Amino acid sequence: MDKKTLERGYKMRSKVLGTDYAARSLKSRSFSAPLHELVIQYGWGDVWTGRHLDLKTRSLLMIVMLTALNRPEQLYVHLAGALNNGATKGEILEALQHVAVVCGAPAALDAGRVADKFFKKLEK
């Protein structure tokens, strides 16, 4: 395990998803801790810290991919990340419209329901 990349991953994950979420999610893991470290090191420490895409674009890509893969819990988390990275509600909606055309309306509509819950909670 590359400790530098892992540390860079922890920092990026906290920056995108918020320090509270990042800390809370690690505390609840024991058995799967090595899996989380793997994802943090390679996903967050290598991929998310790349040079050619800005964080907003990366977040919108995550929303599209998580929608296509039907991963509502991770989608909910990454909606907050997208806002943290400067994406607007309009940009998120257009990303979901692309999913509807390419991946199908059911995937996009399910994601829309997740986004509705997320934005309603955010407004409170």
Z-matrix of the N, CA and C atoms (Angstrom, degrees):
N
C 1 1.450
C 2 1.528 1 108.58
N 3 1.296 2 115.12 1 131.49
C 4 1.466 3 121.35 2 178.83
C 5 1.531 4 108.25 3 -88.20
N 6 1.318 5 116.47 4 106.96
C 7 1.472 6 121.60 5 -175.74
C 8 1.529 7 112.51 6 -62.80
N 9 1.348 8 117.53 7 -35.56
C 10 1.472 9 120.11 8 179.20
C 11 1.520 10 111.37 9 -64.06
N 12 1.331 11 115.85 10 -44.54
C 13 1.465 12 119.95 11 -179.71
C 14 1.520 13 110.37 12 -68.40
N 15 1.329 14 116.65 13 -38.21
C 16 1.462 15 120.35 14 177.41
C 17 1.527 16 110.28 15 -62.49
N 18 1.313 17 117.66 16 -44.79
C 19 1.470 18 121.04 17 178.92
C 20 1.528 19 110.72 18 -63.42
N 21 1.331 20 117.06 19 -42.01
C 22 1.468 21 121.07 20 176.64
C 23 1.532 22 109.38 21 -60.61
N 24 1.336 23 116.60 22 -38.53
C 25 1.460 24 121.44 23 177.92
C 26 1.513 25 112.82 24 -64.38
N 27 1.338 26 116.53 25 -43.37
C 28 1.472 27 120.20 26 176.94
C 29 1.529 28 110.45 27 -59.24
N 30 1.314 29 116.23 28 -43.50
C 31 1.465 30 120.22 29 -178.65
C 32 1.531 31 111.18 30 -65.58
N 33 1.328 32 117.43 31 -44.38
C 34 1.467 33 120.44 32 -179.13
C 35 1.525 34 110.50 33 -66.21
N 36 1.309 35 117.15 34 -42.92
C 37 1.463 36 121.10 35 -179.87
C 38 1.529 37 110.61 36 -60.95
N 39 1.317 38 116.27 37 -42.99
C 40 1.467 39 120.05 38 177.59
C 41 1.520 40 111.52 39 -65.14
N 42 1.324 41 116.33 40 -38.71
C 43 1.469 42 120.48 41 179.58
C 44 1.530 43 111.09 42 -63.89
N 45 1.318 44 117.03 43 -43.00
C 46 1.464 45 121.24 44 -175.87
C 47 1.527 46 111.51 45 -79.04
N 48 1.322 47 117.42 46 -48.13
C 49 1.465 48 121.01 47 -172.64
C 50 1.519 49 113.78 48 -96.41
N 51 1.327 50 116.60 49 -8.89
C 52 1.456 51 120.82 50 -179.01
C 53 1.518 52 111.32 51 97.02
N 54 1.309 53 115.67 52 142.73
C 55 1.463 54 120.02 53 -176.41
C 56 1.526 55 111.89 54 -66.33
N 57 1.322 56 117.84 55 -35.31
C 58 1.468 57 120.13 56 179.52
C 59 1.518 58 110.92 57 -62.76
N 60 1.334 59 116.70 58 -49.07
C 61 1.467 60 120.15 59 179.90
C 62 1.527 61 110.36 60 -61.51
N 63 1.322 62 117.17 61 -46.96
C 64 1.466 63 120.98 62 -176.48
C 65 1.528 64 111.12 63 -60.50
N 66 1.306 65 117.52 64 -44.54
C 67 1.465 66 121.20 65 -179.78
C 68 1.522 67 110.95 66 -68.35
N 69 1.316 68 116.96 67 -43.85
C 70 1.462 69 121.83 68 -178.39
C 71 1.530 70 111.27 69 -63.88
N 72 1.311 71 117.36 70 -40.43
C 73 1.465 72 119.79 71 -177.09
C 74 1.519 73 111.97 72 -69.37
N 75 1.324 74 117.42 73 -30.03
C 76 1.463 75 119.83 74 178.86
C 77 1.524 76 112.19 75 -76.28
N 78 1.323 77 117.36 76 -31.84
C 79 1.465 78 120.77 77 -178.70
C 80 1.523 79 112.18 78 -65.63
N 81 1.315 80 117.34 79 -30.98
C 82 1.459 81 120.36 80 -174.43
C 83 1.528 82 112.98 81 -86.42
N 84 1.320 83 118.25 82 5.55
C 85 1.459 84 121.50 83 -176.53
C 86 1.524 85 110.64 84 -109.61
N 87 1.310 86 116.83 85 132.16
C 88 1.464 87 119.69 86 171.00
C 89 1.521 88 108.20 87 -127.74
N 90 1.323 89 116.77 88 -64.36
C 91 1.465 90 120.78 89 179.26
C 92 1.523 91 111.66 90 -58.51
N 93 1.333 92 116.75 91 -43.78
C 94 1.469 93 120.59 92 -173.58
C 95 1.530 94 113.54 93 -91.68
N 96 1.332 95 118.10 94 8.28
C 97 1.469 96 120.60 95 -179.45
C 98 1.526 97 112.98 96 -54.06
N 99 1.335 98 119.82 97 -43.99
C 100 1.468 99 118.70 98 178.55
C 101 1.535 100 112.89 99 -62.18
N 102 1.323 101 117.10 100 -34.41
C 103 1.460 102 120.81 101 177.02
C 104 1.522 103 110.47 102 -64.77
N 105 1.319 104 116.56 103 -43.40
C 106 1.458 105 121.00 104 178.59
C 107 1.527 106 111.29 105 -64.20
N 108 1.312 107 116.86 106 -40.67
C 109 1.466 108 119.54 107 177.66
C 110 1.525 109 111.27 108 -62.82
N 111 1.317 110 116.91 109 -38.86
C 112 1.469 111 121.16 110 177.52
C 113 1.530 112 110.46 111 -60.70
N 114 1.322 113 116.11 112 -47.70
C 115 1.463 114 120.73 113 179.92
C 116 1.530 115 110.83 114 -65.30
N 117 1.323 116 116.45 115 -40.68
C 118 1.468 117 119.73 116 -179.63
C 119 1.525 118 110.33 117 -65.93
N 120 1.323 119 116.42 118 -42.37
C 121 1.466 120 118.83 119 -179.30
C 122 1.527 121 112.01 120 -66.17
N 123 1.315 122 116.93 121 -54.31
C 124 1.467 123 119.12 122 -174.02
C 125 1.524 124 113.08 123 -82.80
N 126 1.331 125 116.23 124 -44.38
C 127 1.458 126 118.76 125 -178.70
C 128 1.514 127 112.92 126 -70.23
N 129 1.331 128 114.39 127 -54.57
C 130 1.461 129 119.55 128 -176.01
C 131 1.528 130 112.42 129 -84.51
N 132 1.321 131 117.72 130 -38.07
C 133 1.462 132 120.91 131 -176.04
C 134 1.516 133 114.34 132 -80.13
N 135 1.335 134 117.11 133 -30.54
C 136 1.470 135 121.05 134 179.00
C 137 1.530 136 112.04 135 -102.24
N 138 1.331 137 116.67 136 -60.06
C 139 1.467 138 120.74 137 -172.18
C 140 1.525 139 112.18 138 -69.86
N 141 1.334 140 117.48 139 -49.80
C 142 1.468 141 120.27 140 -177.42
C 143 1.522 142 113.09 141 -68.16
N 144 1.304 143 118.37 142 -17.42
C 145 1.461 144 120.58 143 179.51
C 146 1.522 145 112.41 144 -101.09
N 147 1.323 146 116.77 145 16.60
C 148 1.462 147 121.03 146 177.66
C 149 1.526 148 111.71 147 -62.07
N 150 1.314 149 115.96 148 169.12
C 151 1.460 150 121.06 149 -172.21
C 152 1.528 151 114.99 150 -96.80
N 153 1.313 152 119.10 151 -16.75
C 154 1.459 153 119.24 152 -166.58
C 155 1.531 154 115.82 153 -102.16
N 156 1.302 155 118.47 154 -14.92
C 157 1.469 156 121.07 155 178.04
C 158 1.526 157 109.09 156 -117.94
N 159 1.323 158 116.45 157 139.14
C 160 1.461 159 118.72 158 175.26
C 161 1.532 160 109.10 159 -79.34
N 162 1.316 161 115.78 160 166.92
C 163 1.459 162 120.30 161 -174.95
C 164 1.528 163 112.70 162 -65.41
N 165 1.316 164 117.84 163 -34.54
C 166 1.465 165 119.78 164 178.71
C 167 1.525 166 110.35 165 -63.19
N 168 1.320 167 116.87 166 -44.04
C 169 1.466 168 120.68 167 178.57
C 170 1.526 169 110.01 168 -62.58
N 171 1.315 170 117.37 169 -43.78
C 172 1.467 171 120.96 170 178.33
C 173 1.533 172 110.60 171 -59.47
N 174 1.324 173 116.99 172 -41.84
C 175 1.464 174 120.43 173 179.31
C 176 1.521 175 111.86 174 -65.30
N 177 1.320 176 117.11 175 -42.43
C 178 1.469 177 119.62 176 178.20
C 179 1.526 178 110.76 177 -64.54
N 180 1.324 179 116.86 178 -37.63
C 181 1.469 180 120.07 179 175.19
C 182 1.529 181 110.47 180 -61.65
N 183 1.316 182 116.53 181 -42.21
C 184 1.468 183 120.11 182 178.55
C 185 1.519 184 111.28 183 -60.67
N 186 1.320 185 116.63 184 -42.85
C 187 1.463 186 120.15 185 179.20
C 188 1.525 187 110.62 186 -60.91
N 189 1.312 188 116.45 187 -44.92
C 190 1.467 189 120.74 188 179.89
C 191 1.530 190 110.72 189 -63.90
N 192 1.328 191 116.93 190 -47.80
C 193 1.466 192 119.60 191 -177.20
C 194 1.524 193 112.32 192 -67.57
N 195 1.327 194 117.53 193 -41.73
C 196 1.459 195 120.03 194 179.18
C 197 1.527 196 111.31 195 -65.79
N 198 1.323 197 116.64 196 -33.80
C 199 1.460 198 120.53 197 175.21
C 200 1.518 199 110.09 198 -65.99
N 201 1.331 200 116.91 199 -47.55
C 202 1.465 201 121.00 200 -179.41
C 203 1.526 202 111.43 201 -62.32
N 204 1.330 203 116.65 202 -33.11
C 205 1.463 204 121.26 203 -179.40
C 206 1.538 205 113.15 204 -87.48
N 207 1.326 206 116.96 205 -2.15
C 208 1.459 207 122.65 206 -178.95
C 209 1.532 208 110.87 207 56.71
N 210 1.309 209 115.19 208 60.05
C 211 1.469 210 122.47 209 178.70
C 212 1.529 211 109.07 210 -119.79
N 213 1.343 212 117.23 211 74.44
C 214 1.467 213 120.62 212 -172.30
C 215 1.527 214 114.86 213 -62.39
N 216 1.321 215 119.12 214 -35.80
C 217 1.473 216 119.39 215 -178.75
C 218 1.525 217 110.80 216 -66.68
N 219 1.324 218 116.64 217 -44.70
C 220 1.458 219 120.07 218 177.95
C 221 1.528 220 110.83 219 -68.65
N 222 1.325 221 117.00 220 -34.85
C 223 1.467 222 120.60 221 176.62
C 224 1.517 223 109.94 222 -59.43
N 225 1.327 224 116.98 223 -45.32
C 226 1.461 225 121.74 224 -179.72
C 227 1.526 226 110.32 225 -56.96
N 228 1.323 227 116.77 226 -45.41
C 229 1.468 228 122.08 227 179.77
C 230 1.526 229 110.65 228 -63.59
N 231 1.327 230 116.40 229 -42.70
C 232 1.460 231 119.80 230 -175.69
C 233 1.535 232 113.20 231 -77.73
N 234 1.320 233 117.76 232 -14.80
C 235 1.467 234 119.05 233 170.88
C 236 1.522 235 109.53 234 -64.22
N 237 1.319 236 116.63 235 -42.70
C 238 1.468 237 120.48 236 176.57
C 239 1.526 238 109.77 237 -63.38
N 240 1.324 239 116.69 238 -42.46
C 241 1.458 240 120.33 239 177.94
C 242 1.512 241 112.18 240 -60.07
N 243 1.323 242 116.67 241 -40.58
C 244 1.471 243 119.96 242 179.42
C 245 1.523 244 110.97 243 -62.40
N 246 1.312 245 117.00 244 -43.18
C 247 1.466 246 119.73 245 177.21
C 248 1.527 247 110.53 246 -64.23
N 249 1.331 248 116.69 247 -42.39
C 250 1.473 249 120.28 248 177.27
C 251 1.526 250 111.69 249 -59.02
N 252 1.318 251 116.07 250 -30.46
C 253 1.472 252 121.16 251 -177.50
C 254 1.523 253 113.06 252 -93.80
N 255 1.329 254 117.48 253 10.41
C 256 1.451 255 120.49 254 172.52
C 257 1.511 256 116.25 255 97.06
N 258 1.320 257 118.68 256 1.97
C 259 1.466 258 120.22 257 177.32
C 260 1.529 259 109.05 258 -72.36
N 261 1.312 260 115.27 259 147.91
C 262 1.457 261 120.77 260 177.62
C 263 1.526 262 109.71 261 -100.65
N 264 1.325 263 115.86 262 165.20
C 265 1.460 264 120.20 263 175.32
C 266 1.528 265 110.09 264 -58.88
N 267 1.325 266 116.85 265 -38.90
C 268 1.459 267 120.77 266 178.84
C 269 1.521 268 112.48 267 -62.76
N 270 1.328 269 116.72 268 -40.97
C 271 1.468 270 120.04 269 178.60
C 272 1.528 271 111.21 270 -67.11
N 273 1.328 272 116.17 271 -38.74
C 274 1.460 273 119.92 272 177.39
C 275 1.523 274 110.10 273 -64.10
N 276 1.318 275 117.48 274 -43.38
C 277 1.459 276 121.30 275 178.04
C 278 1.528 277 111.16 276 -60.84
N 279 1.331 278 117.60 277 -44.19
C 280 1.466 279 119.86 278 178.91
C 281 1.525 280 111.50 279 -64.91
N 282 1.331 281 117.38 280 -34.99
C 283 1.463 282 120.16 281 176.10
C 284 1.531 283 109.59 282 -62.13
N 285 1.333 284 116.72 283 -42.05
C 286 1.467 285 120.18 284 178.53
C 287 1.527 286 111.78 285 -68.00
N 288 1.323 287 117.25 286 -31.30
C 289 1.459 288 119.80 287 175.65
C 290 1.527 289 110.99 288 -65.21
N 291 1.324 290 116.65 289 -37.41
C 292 1.469 291 119.80 290 175.27
C 293 1.519 292 110.74 291 -62.14
N 294 1.324 293 116.57 292 -40.60
C 295 1.463 294 120.52 293 177.58
C 296 1.519 295 110.09 294 -60.79
N 297 1.321 296 117.05 295 -42.02
C 298 1.470 297 120.52 296 -179.03
C 299 1.519 298 111.01 297 -58.73
N 300 1.321 299 116.93 298 -41.10
C 301 1.462 300 121.16 299 -177.22
C 302 1.527 301 111.16 300 -73.14
N 303 1.319 302 117.19 301 -41.59
C 304 1.465 303 120.45 302 -172.79
C 305 1.529 304 112.54 303 -91.47
N 306 1.332 305 117.41 304 -42.12
C 307 1.466 306 121.26 305 -173.72
C 308 1.520 307 113.59 306 -102.83
N 309 1.306 308 116.50 307 -16.86
C 310 1.454 309 120.23 308 178.14
C 311 1.514 310 113.41 309 118.95
N 312 1.326 311 113.20 310 148.36
C 313 1.458 312 120.46 311 -179.24
C 314 1.520 313 113.23 312 -63.01
N 315 1.347 314 120.00 313 -39.80
C 316 1.470 315 118.11 314 -179.14
C 317 1.525 316 113.17 315 -58.09
N 318 1.313 317 117.43 316 -41.73
C 319 1.470 318 120.42 317 178.89
C 320 1.521 319 110.26 318 -63.38
N 321 1.312 320 116.96 319 -45.75
C 322 1.466 321 120.70 320 -178.50
C 323 1.519 322 111.42 321 -67.38
N 324 1.325 323 117.84 322 -39.63
C 325 1.464 324 120.67 323 179.51
C 326 1.530 325 111.59 324 -66.32
N 327 1.333 326 116.75 325 -40.71
C 328 1.466 327 119.56 326 175.60
C 329 1.524 328 110.77 327 -61.42
N 330 1.321 329 116.68 328 -42.69
C 331 1.462 330 120.82 329 177.91
C 332 1.527 331 110.54 330 -64.47
N 333 1.311 332 116.58 331 -37.23
C 334 1.459 333 120.58 332 176.78
C 335 1.518 334 111.67 333 -60.73
N 336 1.334 335 116.80 334 -38.00
C 337 1.468 336 120.09 335 176.93
C 338 1.533 337 110.86 336 -65.88
N 339 1.316 338 116.70 337 -40.14
C 340 1.470 339 120.47 338 176.48
C 341 1.524 340 109.60 339 -62.64
N 342 1.331 341 116.63 340 -44.39
C 343 1.466 342 121.13 341 179.78
C 344 1.526 343 110.96 342 -64.31
N 345 1.329 344 117.52 343 -40.19
C 346 1.468 345 120.51 344 176.75
C 347 1.534 346 110.43 345 -57.18
N 348 1.337 347 117.03 346 -47.71
C 349 1.474 348 120.64 347 178.90
C 350 1.524 349 110.59 348 -61.33
N 351 1.331 350 116.16 349 -43.40
C 352 1.457 351 121.02 350 -178.84
C 353 1.538 352 110.54 351 -61.19
N 354 1.340 353 117.07 352 -50.30
C 355 1.461 354 119.90 353 -176.45
C 356 1.524 355 112.25 354 -69.34
N 357 1.351 356 117.85 355 -33.14
C 358 1.463 357 119.47 356 175.52
C 359 1.519 358 110.79 357 -64.61
N 360 1.316 359 116.74 358 -41.54
C 361 1.474 360 120.21 359 178.54
C 362 1.528 361 109.94 360 -65.87
N 363 1.306 362 116.49 361 -39.14
C 364 1.462 363 121.71 362 -179.76
C 365 1.533 364 111.49 363 -63.47
N 366 1.324 365 116.81 364 -35.76
C 367 1.464 366 122.11 365 -178.56
C 368 1.525 367 112.30 366 -71.43
N 369 1.336 368 116.87 367 -22.45
C 370 1.478 369 120.08 368 -177.96
C 371 1.489 370 112.79 369 -77.54
